[in-house]
C-alpha cells in the first residue's frame, strides 16, 4: 500500500549530519544554537517579532489558552471541523466552547452568527494549509489563528496571534514541536516563562527543523505539482483555495469515501476529522450524548465530515499513482 504520508528525504543532507554530530559532541541537548537559529528563521519567514518554541504545538496552544484566561476570557468560539488540539487545551483552562459551522467550499470557520461577548476569543484555522485572512476574524472580539498546518503559505495579515506545528506530518517538520507567533511583547514574555519549565524543544528537534527549512522551496514545489495533478481528476469536489496554500493536505468531497477505498486498495487515505462523525453512518465517534458535537454539527460541517477524503500527497510520491486513481 502507498503510504498516506512520508516526510521529505533528508538522510543525505550533510548539514543535518554536522548539526547532529555537533550536538552529540557538545552534549548540549536543550537551549543551544540550533534552537536559536530555528527561532530566528521562523521569525524571518513569518514576519513576526516574537516566536516562542515549544515541545509540541498542542502545548503551545495550552500556553496561549492560559494567556487569554489571564486577560479575563472565558469562552472560545471555534469550528468543530478541526483537530481536538485546537480547542481542548482551552477547555482544560476552564473555557466554555461554542462551535461554528464552516464554509461549504473553503471549509474555513464561518463566524457570521458568532456571539461577540467581551469575554470571548475566536480561533480560525488555516484548514489544510490554506490561508484564512485575518480580516475575516470577528472584529468585535479577540481572535487568534491556528496556523499549525500552513507554514510556508502566504498569510494575509501578520498581526493576529498564531501557532504553527512542526510535527512529523507537517511539510516542515522537526519531528515534534511548535511555536507561538505574536507581535505582543507581553504575551511573548508570559508564554516564554511557561515554555522554560513546561515544554522545551530539544536541540535535536531544532536541528531537524533547520534542515527541513533549508529544503522548504523544493518541498513546496513538489507539493504544488502533486496537488495540481490531483485536481485534474474529475468527479470529486476539491477544496476551494480562495487565497493561498502550501498544499499540506490534498482533500476533496466524494460521494462515498468507503467506495473510493475499495476501488483503490493500494492507496492509504485519511478522514478528517475522525472526532466528528463516522462516514459510513450517523454514529458519532464520541458516543456520549452529552458531548457538544451532538448539538453543533451544522449543515456544512456535517456534509463535509461525511464526504471528505484526504489523498496521499507526500512530496516525492510518484505521480503515476494519481493518474491511476479509480474514481
N, C-alpha and C positions, 0 to 999 in steps of 0.2 A: 504494500500500500504506500502511495505517495504521502508523506507526512504533511500535516497542515502547516507547520512552521519549522524552519531550520534557520538559525542565525547565520548571517553572512560569515564566510570563512576567513578568519584572520590568523589561522595557525602558523602561517609562514611569515607573519609580519615581524620583521627584525626589531622594530621599535618596541613592540609588546614584549618580546623576549628580554630586551635590555631593561625595560622597566621592571619586569618581574625579578630578574636577576639582581637588580639594584635593591629592590625591597627586601629580598631574602638576605642579601649581603649586609645591609644596614640593620635588618631586623626591626624596622620601624613599620609596624602594620597599621597604625592609625595616625591621623593628623600629620601627614607627610606632604612632600612636594607634589605628588601625583594628585591628591585631592585639591590642593591649592590651584594647580594648573587646570584641573577639570572644572572647578568652580569658576575660574576666570573665563574659560572657554564658553561655558554655559551663559554667563553674563553677556559676553560679546555676541553670541549667536541670537539671544533672545531680546537684547537691548533692555535688560532690567538692571537696576543699580545694585540690587541685593539678590543673591542666590544662596540659599541655605541648604546644604546637603543632609540627607537622612539615609538610614539603612534601608528604608523602603518608602515608596510613595504613600502607602497607607498610613505609616507613622507620621509622615509629613502632614497628611490631612488631619490626623489626630491633633497635632500641634496647632494647626490652623483653627480647628474647632475650639480649642482652649482659648485662642486669641479672641474669637468672636464672642465666646461666652464671657470673657473679661470685659468686652465692650457692652455687655448687657443684652446680647442677642439670645433668644430662646427658641426660635423656630427656623427651620431650614426648608426652603422651597426647592424641590429637586425633581428632575424627570425620573420616572420609575425605570425607564429604559436606559440603564447604566449599571455599572458594577456596584455591588454592595459596598465596596470601599469608598464610594463617593459620599455616602450618607451615614453608614453605620458608625464611623467614628464620631459623628455629631450626636447620634443617639447615645453613645457611650458618655458623651459630655452633657447629657441631660436635655438635648434639643428635642422638641416636637418636630415630626417630619410631615410636610404637606407635599403631595405628589402632583405634578402637572403632566399634561399629555405632551405628545411630540408632534412635530410637523409630519405630514403623511409622506412627503418626498425626501426631505433632508434628514429626517429623524432627529433634528435638533429639539431641545426643550421649547415648548410653546408657553410663554408666560402671559399670554393675553388675558387670562382670567385669574392670575395670581393675586392674592391679597397682599397689600403693601403696608402692613403694620410696621411701626418703627422698631419693633423687636425682632424683625425678620431679616434673614440673609438668604440670598438666592444663589444657586450654583447652576451654571450652564456647562455643557460637556462638548468638547471638540470630538464629536462622535466619529470613531474610526479614523481619527487623524484629520478630519475635515474641520476647517476653521469656523468657530462661532464668533461673530464680531461682537466686540464689547458693547457697542451701542444698542444691541438687541437685549441686553440685560434690563430688567425692570428698573426704570430711572429713579423711582422713589425709595428704593431700599438698597442696602449694601449687597454687593454681589462679587463672586469670585468665579473662576473658570477652571474646570477640571481639564487640563491640557495634557493629561497623563500620556495620551497616545500621539500627540501632534508635534513633538519636537522636530524641527526642520521645516515645518509648514510656515507659510507667510501668515502671521497673525494680524488681524485688523484691530489694532489698539494694543498698547503695552502699559496700560495704567492699572487695570484690574489685577488683584492678587491671583496667582496661578500656582498649580502644582504640575510637575512633569514626572514621568516614570522612566526609569532605565532598567526595568525588569527584563528577564530573559526573553520575553516575547516581543519586545519593542524593537523598532528599526535601529535605534541607537541604544545599546544595552551595556550595562556594567555588570551584568549577571543578576544583580539586585541593587536597588537604590532609587532615590528620588530627590527632588528639590522643591522647596517653596521659592517662588519668584515674587518679588514685591519692589515697589518704589518707596515704600514706607519704612523709614529708619526705625520707628518704634516697634513695628511688627518684626522686623529683622532682629532687633535686639532681644525681643521676647522669645522668639522661636529658636534663636541661637542658643539661649540659655537652656531650653528644653533639649535641644539636639545634643548638647555637650554631655548630658548624663543619660539620655533616654535612647538615642538611636543614631549612632555614628556610622558613616560609610567607611569601609576599610580601604587601605591603600591598594590592595589587590583589585577590588572593585573599581576604584578610580582609574587604575592603570588600564583595565579593560575598556572602561568608558572612553578614555582618551583615544584609544586605538580605534574604536568604532567612529568617533568623531572625525578622525583622520580619513575615514572611508565614507563619510556621510554623502558626499556628492555622488559617488558611484552607486551606493545603495539606493539613493533616491531615484537615480536614473533608471536602474533596473526595475525598481518597483513601479515606476511610471509606465514602462513598457509592458509589464505584466498586466497592470490594470487596463491599459488601452486594449490589449489583446482580449481580455475577458469581455470587455464591453462591446466587442464585435459579435458576441454570442447572442442570438435572438431568442426571444421567448421569456426573458427574465426582466424584472423591473429593478434596474440597478439604482443604487443610492444616488440621489441627485447631489452634485457638488456645486453649490452656488458661488463659492468664493475661492478657496484654495485647499489643497490636501497633500499629505505625504504618502497617500495610498497605503496606509498602515494595514487596514482591513479592506478587502475587496468583497463586498456583500451585495446581495440582491434579494428581492422578494420573489418567491417561486410558488407555483400552485400547491405543490406538496413536497416539502423537504425530504420526507421519508422516501418518496419515489425517486428523487434525484440520487439519493444514496444507493438505492437498489440498482439503478442503471449505471452507476459509476463505483463499483465495489473496490476499485483500485485507488480511489481518492479519499483522503481524510478531510471531512468538513467540520464546521463548528457552528453551533447555535448561539444566538445572542437574544436575550440574556436568560440563562437557564433558571435563574431565580424567579422569573416571572410566570411562565406558563409552558406546559408541555405542548409541542407542536401537534401531536397526534390526536389530542382530545382536549377537554376542558379541565383536566386535572392539574391543579397548581402544585408546583414542587413544594411549596410551603402548605402543608395540609392542615394548619391551624387556622380555623375560620376567623379568628380574631386578628389575623395578620392583615396589615393595611392593604396589601395587594388585592385583596378581595373587593375592596371598596374603590380602588383608584384606577383600575385598568380601563381608561377611556378608549374610545373607538380606535384611534390611530395606534396607540400603544398595543392594544390587543391584536390588531391586524398585523402589525409589523412583527411582533414577537412570535406569532404563529406561522408566519410565512418566510421569515428571514433565513438565509443560509449564507455562511461565510466560506469562501473558497480558498484552497491552498494558494499562497502567494508569496512564498519566501524568495528573496532576491535572485538566487541562482537557479530557480526552478525552471526546468526545460519547458519551453513554450509549446512543445508538441502535446503535452498533457492537456493544455487548454483547448487546443484545436480538435482534440479527440473527445471533448466533453459531450456526453449524451444528455440532451435535454428531453 
